[in-house]
Amino acid sequence: MTQPQKGVCAEPNLHAQYLLLNVVDDDSQAVRAKLSRVLDIFDHYENEHYEAMVTGMIAVGTNYWPELYPGLIPTELTPFPDMQCDDRSAPVMPCDLFIQIRADRLDICHAIGVEIVELLRIHVEMVEQVRGFRYLDGRDLNGFMYAYDNPRGMKRRDIAIVDDSDPDFTGGSYVHVQRYRHDLRRWFSLSERQQEQIMGMTREHNLASPEQNASSHCVRASAKDPESDLPGLLKQGMPYGDMSIQGLFFVSCSASAKYFKSMLHSQIFGMEEGEYDRWLDYTSAETGAAFFAPSVTFIRQQGQT
């Protein structure tokens, strides 16, 4: 039976380490073997520190996939959708590998990251590393609940995991990442009513706001599957920041790449009347990349070839 990577459908954690890497040598066989060993690192820490609820995910970038795994390509694996309208944009930062490490202990996230970077050191260069954290009861740094529409339990698999419709890649997931930077000084200069109109939800209880309209974030950033009425994306991102820079590292996993593209178009372009996502007036994407996270079974099999 094909085994998905645990990090794809994992429930929320307290801490995350996101690693974005570019491969700098041509020894694809060695990289395939070492990605299989990355899974061993995840398993080791999960077994040794079970209380930390360790989960991990390895995803391969669109451009690097044919080089790493020549032959078959996931059906919907396409480059990150580069979009721009007025001052709203979704910039592209192509990247070969994305590794997500999550746990309920910050030290464990750090230890896993150090081991992975050392393992891959001669093959890769670091493009970016971002440390995420759970904020309060699962909120973005703007004070509103993040990914409140994520389902729980087995429904997460229905959203995030490729089924038998693409038999060569069953158990995999289409992954998109973006690093957003928030302008919280401007945001918190707004009244609570203005914020709730922009987000479309109440801040305290996360209920539909009477101020909600077609340009509210919860409307524009929705990516529903019309057949199941479930969200088309499982959002795995977390806030990041320090005393000078704050934002959200967005991660979505899906059984289909079309939902992310649809959501992004809705946010940036909106509808004919120009009803784009007003939250984008207070946050902006600085990076963007598309990946595929193959199943554990696939990574281990390919690591032996």
Secondary structure, 3 states (H helix, E strand, C coil): CCCCCHHHHCCCCCEEEEEEEEECCCCHHHHHHHHHHHHHHHHHHHHHCHHHCCEEEEEEECCCHHHHCCCCCCCCCCCCCCEEECCEEECCCCCCEEEEEEECCHHHHHHHHHHHHHHHCCCEEEEEEEEEECCCCCECCCCCECCCCCCCCCHHHHHHCCCCCCHHHCCCEEEEEEEEEECHHHHCCCCHHHHHHHHCECCCCCCECCCCCCCCHHHHCCCECCCCCCECCEECCEEEECCCCEEEEEEEEECCCHHHHHHHHHHHCCCCCCCCCHHHHCEEECCCEEEEECCHHHHHHHCCC
